[in-house]
Amino acid sequence: MGLLKSAVVGLGRIASLLEGDSLREKPCTHAGAIASSGSCRLVAGADLDADRRRLFAERWEVPVYGDAAAMLAEHRPDILHIATHPDSHYGYCRLAAEYGVRAAVCEKPLAGSLAEARKIAALHKSGRIRILTNHERRYSADYLEAAALLAENRLGPVLRAGAALYMGKNQRLIDVLWHDGTHLADALMFLTGSRLRHKKHWGARLGSRSGTAWLAGYLEPLPASGVSAAAPGGGPAVKTPVPFVLEAGAGRDHLIFELEFSCGRGKLRIGNALFEIWESASCPYAEKFRSLIKTRDGFGGPTGYFANMVADAAACARDPALEPRSSALDGLRAIEYLNAIGRRPFGK
């Protein structure tokens, strides 16, 4: 089999436009990753918006369509990248399966509701099509290293997990949680081989555009069969339930996406522009005590997050028996957590 044919539906920021951001690691979009891949070639794009179709055609020099079904019928792609509104994801996954697409890549969140996320997961489990969720941190080299570090127990058992999520001054907290919290929730589960459970929240109301909310829950160990087959390190890092608190806030003029794991012999902090390892050592300030010393600060080199995702999609298209590193089942778990916090119909 030669290069796999790939098509994109939804031609906005994450599909193509962000490739023009000079500060982002490249590739940083679906089209950019396909174009730079050694295993796939971009054959077409579809969008309801004429301006987006024009920009996509000019940038990538491929035909564009106003109707996804017409595109699928004409080009019969092996892989379909779905970068549309969440409430349309199930429809496009089903359409892809009808046209014989081997693998579909869904943007996060996997769906706009728990019911539709379950339908996408069921379609994936049916074997008719492999469905990936683009929770990009599962493909990022820094998160892969962190997952291996925790699984290898280098810092001791994970005893507590915490996170902070600030995504602007005026966004509703529940919107931030559904749009960006899906990445955070999935990263927590990936790094620890666990399922995230919600118990309660206090502070600001989740419908508010101001203040800070704290969400308390715990990381529940997954059975070995539930841990991603492609997860590094062998087994899950979490063996017993671990308490977790997420701080989600508005009113900041900056973005924060941070995870912290307090362990028996150290601490790991990871997030946007953040990679720190702290390890236990003899305290330099008092006898017979130990304290944490920062032994790693920063992650060098590219993370390959989008390129690795496309490579995973290509592998699944070539071998339908493979389970993606970030599957529809993983995407469903993130939706289950978000739904437990608060239902938010998209577009309202």
Secondary structure as UniProt FT lines:
FT   STRAND          4..9
FT   TURN            13..16
FT   HELIX           17..20
FT   TURN            22..23
FT   HELIX           30..35
FT   STRAND          40..46
FT   HELIX           50..60
FT   STRAND          64..65
FT   HELIX           68..75
FT   STRAND          79..82
FT   HELIX           86..88
FT   HELIX           89..98
FT   TURN            99..100
FT   STRAND          103..106
FT   HELIX           114..126
FT   STRAND          130..133
FT   HELIX           136..139
FT   HELIX           141..151
FT   TURN            152..155
FT   STRAND          158..167
FT   HELIX           173..179
FT   HELIX           181..192
FT   STRAND          194..203
FT   TURN            206..207
FT   STRAND          212..221
FT   HELIX           224..226
FT   TURN            229..230
FT   TURN            232..233
FT   STRAND          242..249
FT   STRAND          255..263
FT   TURN            264..265
FT   STRAND          266..271
FT   TURN            272..273
FT   STRAND          274..282
FT   TURN            287..288
FT   STRAND          290..297
FT   HELIX           305..318
FT   TURN            320..321
FT   HELIX           328..341
FT   TURN            346..347
//
